[in-house]
Amino acid sequence: MANIVITPITFKPAYELDAEIVERKGTGHPDTVCDYLAESLSRELCKWYLKEYGAVMHHNVDKALLVGGVARAEFGGGKVIEPIEIYLVGRAILEKDGKRLDAHELAVETAKRWLRENIKNLNVEEHVKIHTKIKPGSKDLVELFERFQKKGEVPLANDTSFGVGYAPLDSLEKAVFEAERFLNSEDTKREHPEIGEDIKVMGVRIKDRFRLTIALAFVGKYIKNIDEYFQKKEAIYRKVKERVESLIGREVDVFINTADSKEEDSVYITVTGTSAEQGDDGQVGRGNRVNGLITPYRPMSLEAAAGKNPISHIGKIYNRVANLIAQRVVQEIEEVEEAYCYIVSQIGKPINQPQVLDVSVRSRKEFTALQDAIKKIAQEELEAMPEVWRGFVEGLYTVA
């Protein structure tokens, strides 16, 4: 259990502070789109490598950029005038043992498939151009990756970096997360096809007052005129307010598209359901952390987890494992009210031998009496760490 440290939380909980802010960028937000496209590409690379080579090869395809297009949105329809451009960039093993990977084709088909499945009103053949620049990785990092692979040993950390996680989510965090997930759910979309996938939720709490401001990209072809727009917005407002209030058991002020002006005939409608058609650009790592939220009142890593290889890239692995440890500590040890986890690697060392793994807890019992149980959970997750990549490849772990 070397380098595992258990410490008490000595600061006030985020939910007891006079103010708190939480944000979530939904499925169709340009930044989130980039995260998902990069991660989908990494996942498909892993599957291709496993099939062709019998093992996941070195890769990092964690650079993606979305350049917004030009569109003319109208009630009853509209048109995309200039397409969205997406750049998928990274490093990967392209040839080994006489087998060559067509990275461009794999990247393009993977991106198109994700866009078809997740941005329902986007025509991927007409509305999107996809560019790829995937080249071989640096010699030293590839050799570091292959060093443990040849020996069948624990992967070696490809970077000196850190990951953080915490549990449980507090009421504001749950409200923000659930609002976006509810609006982007299949059931809600069947009843309200006018809801686009580009949904951003900003939550603010001032003492006991909760407020959610929601930016929701309506799809113009499902709305006849401005009067119907406001009718539909009111119906959606009532449903999301009821859903969130029932979840957290308290009143929540909800606002949708607060820049709308009926007098000025100015409302938030799109052709495709995402502001990427004209209003915004996107980039990997600028949105949600691995727990799906942006939480300035909590510890966060600036690592962009999406697209990084799941075998040895600490920026991906440690952020996920830190959250897993914090969640297990809270769920399995009744006396623990809140847990934070911090893990730091050292490049070239086995990934499950961090420089330090610090679990900080807030508990109803003297924390020293809980140390052995907490250390046991941390040690179990360290031992399981070399297999955590499977959860990423199988799509069990989110990165945004």
N, C-alpha and C positions, 0 to 999 in steps of 0.2 A: 504493500500500500504506500510505497514511497511517493512523495510529492503530492499526496492527497491531503488537503487542508480543510478543516471544518471551522467556520467562524460564525459568530452571531451577527445578525443584521442590527445595526445600531441607529439607522436613520428611519424617519417616519415612512409608512407605506404611501405609495403614490395616491391611493384612494382616500387618504386622510389629509392630504394637502388641500389648501384653499382653492387651488386651480390645477387642472390637468388637461392635456391635449393628446388626442390619438387620431391617426389618419389611416385610411386604407384606400389604395388605388385598385379598382376592380379589374376584372378580366380583360376588358377592352381598352383600358387606359394605355396609351402608347408605351409608357415605361414598362408596364406589366406585360404587354405583348412581347416586347423585346426579351424580358426575362424568360417567358414561357418558350419562345422560339429557340433561344440559346439552350435552355434545359432540354427541350425536345430533341435538339440536334445531338447533344451529349448522350442522351439516352439511346438514340438510334445508332450512334457510333459504337456505344458499348455492346449493343445487340449484334451489330455487324462483326465487331472484333471477336466476340464470343463464338459466333458461328464459324467464322473463317479461320481464326487463329487459336481458338480455345481459351483465350484470356483477354481481358480488357487491356488495350494498349494506351500508351501515354497520349493525352489530348487535353487541351483547354480551349474551348470555343465560347468563351465568356465575353466576347466583344460583339455587341449587336447595336445597330443604330437604325432608327426609323425616321425617315424624312417625310414629313406630312405632304399630302398632295394638295390639289385644288378642286373644290367641289361647289356646286350650286344646289343647296338644299331648298326644297319647296314642299308645301303641303300637297299631299297626294303623290309625291315622287321626288324629282330632282336628278342631278347628274354629276358624276365624278368626271371632271374635265382633265385633270392631270393626275396620274396614279401616285399612290403611296410608294416610296422606294425604301427597301429594307436591305441593309448590309449585314451579312453574317461573316464574322472575321474570327480567326483563331489559328491554333496549331494542332496538328494531329499526325499520327503515323499514317502515311499514305501508301506505303509499299513494304511488304515483308514476305519472305519465303516465296517469292514469285507471284504473290497475289496483290493486286493493286486496287485501291479504293478510289472510286469516282466520287470524291467528296462534294463536288459541285452538285451532281445529280441527287445525292443523298440529302444534302442541305436544302435544296429547292423543294424536293418532294415532301420532306418532313415539314417544312414551313407551310407549304400549301395545305397539307392535310390538317395541321393544327388550326390554321385560319378558317378553313371550311367548317371544321367542327365547332369552333368557338365564336366566330364573328359571323352570325347567320346571314346578314344582309350584305356581306362583302363578296363581290365576284372576284375570286383570286386570279382569274385569267385576264380580266380587264382592269381591275382596280389596283393591282399590285405589281411592282417590278422587284425581283429579288436578285441581289448581287452577292457573290461569295468570294472570299479571299481566305482560303484555308491552306496553310503552308506547313512544312515540317517543323517540329519543335526544336528548341536549342539542344545542342549536343549534350551539354552537361545535365540538363533536366531529364532528357530521354535516358541517358545512362544511369542516372539516379533511380529512375522509375524501373528500369530493367534489372538493376542490381539485386533487389529483393525478389523480383519475379523469377529470376533464374534459379534462385535458391529455395523458392517456396516459403519465404519468410514473411514476417509482418511488414507491410508497406512502410517505406521511409518517408517522413514528412518532406514535401517539396518546397516548404517555405517556413520561415519563422514568423508565426502569426498567432492570432487568438480567436476564440469563439466565445459567445456568451448566450445565456438563456435564462428564462425565469418561469415561474408558475406560482399560482394559477393566474389566469387573466382576471382583471377586476371588472366591475360592472360597465364602465365606459368602454373598455376594450371589447368586451362581449357585444355591446350594443353596436359599435362601429362595424365589427366583423360580421355580425348577423344581418345588419341592414343591407350590406352589399351582397352577401350570399343569398339572402331572400329575394332581392330584386333581380339577381341574375340566375335564379333557379328556374328549372324547366317548368315547374307548375305555374310560377308567376308569369313566365313568358307566354305560356299557352293562353292565359287569360288576358295578358297585356302584351301583345306582340310589338307594340309601339315602343317598348323599353329596349334601348340599345345596350350593348355590353359595356360601353365606356361609362362607368359609374365611379365617382370618387366620393368618399364619405369623410368628412372632418368632424370629429367629436370634441366638444369642449364641455368641461364641468367646472362650474364655479360654486364651491361648497356643495350644496345638495341639488343644484339646478343643472340638468343635463340638456345639451343642445346638439343636434346633428344637422349639419349643412351638407346637402347632397347635390352634387353636380351629375345630372342624368341626361345622357345624349338620346333624345327621342328620335325615332325613325319616321321621317316625313311621310312616307308612302302609306302609313297606317292612320294618318290624321287628315281630315278633310279641310279644316280651317282653324283659325286661331281660337274660336270659341270652343271647339272640340278639344283642342290642345289643353286649355285650362280645365276643362271637365275631366279629361283623362289624368291630368296632373293631380287634381284634387282627389280622385279615386285612389291613385297610387299613394298619395300622402297618407290617407286614412289607413290604408292597409299596412304600410311599413311602420307607421306610428304604433298601431295596435300590436304588430308583431314584436317590435323592440320592447315596448312597455310590458308585454306579457313575459318576455324573457327575463328582464332584470327587476320586475316588480316595482317600478316607480314611474312617475311621469317624465316624459321626454319631449322637449320641443323639437319639432322636425321642420326643416325648410328645404324646399326643392327648387333648384334653378333660380336663385334669388336675384339674378340680373335680368330676368324676364320683365318686359314692359308691354302690356296690352295696348296702351296708348300709342306706343312707338312701333307697334307691329314687330317687336324684337323678342324672339324666343329661341330656345336652344333645340333646334332640330338639325338632323343630319340625314345624309343619304344612306349611310352604311351602318350607323350605330356606334361609330367611334370618331372622336375628334381628330384622329390621325388623317382623315380625308382632307382636312384643311387647317384645323385650329391648333394642332400641337404636334411636336416631334417627340421621339422617345429614345431611351438608352438603357442598356442593362445596368442594374445596380442603383438606379435613382428612385426606386419605389420601395415596396414592402420588404421587410426582413424575412427570414425563413419562417417565422410564425405568422406571416400574412399581415403584419401591422407595421406602422411607423410610430414609435413610442418615445418621444423626446424626454419623458419623465422616467424612463427605464434605461438600463444599459443597452447599448446597441453596438454591433460591429459594422464598420463601413464596407466590409467585404461584399462583393457581388457573388453570391453562391451559384447563381444560374450559369450553366454551361461549363463549370469547372469539372475536371475529372473526379469521380467519386471514390477513387482508390486511395489517392495520396494527397489530394489538395485540401489542406487544413482549412482554408477559407470556406469550404463547403462542409467538410466532415465535422469540425469542432462546433460550428454553430448549431448543427442538427443535434449532435450528441449532448451538448450543453443543455439544450431544451429538453431532451429525453430524460437526462438525469434530474433536472429540476422538477419535471412532471412526476417522475416516479417517487421522488422524495416526498412530495406533497400528497400523492395518492396513497402511498404505502405506509407512511408514518403519521399516524393520526394526530400527534401532538404538533406537527409542523404546519403552520399557517401559510407560510410563504417561503420560497426558495429561489436563490439566484445561483448560477453556476458560471464560472470563468475558467477557461482552459487555454494554456499557452504551449505552443510547440517549439521545437528546435530543428531547423532544416537538417536532413540527413539522419535523424534519429527515428526509431520506430514510432509510428503514429500513436500507439497506445502507451508511450512513455513520455508524457508531457513534462515540461519544466515544472509546471504546477497545475493542479486541478483544485480550485477553491470552490467549495459549496458553502454559501452563506444562508443561514436560516433564521426565520422568525418563528418562535415556538411558544407553546403554552407551558412547556416544561424546560428546565435548565438544559441548555443545548448540549452541555458536556455529556449528559446522560443519553443523548441520542447519537453521539458521534460514531459508535460502532455500526449502528444500523445504516447511517448515511454513507459511511465509508464503504460498507458492503455493496450498496447500490452503485456507487461510483466505480468501484473495482469491477463489478460485473459488466458495466457498460464499457469500461476500458478493454476488458477481455473480449467483448463482442464487437469492438470497433473495427477490426479488420474485415468484418462481414457487413458493415453498415451500408456499403456500396450497393448491395442487392436491393435495399429499400428504395434507393434512387432510381436504379434501372427499372424496377417494377412499378415506378410511379407512386409508391406509398408515401414518400416524403415530398412535401412541397418546398419550393424555394422562393415563393412570392405569395 
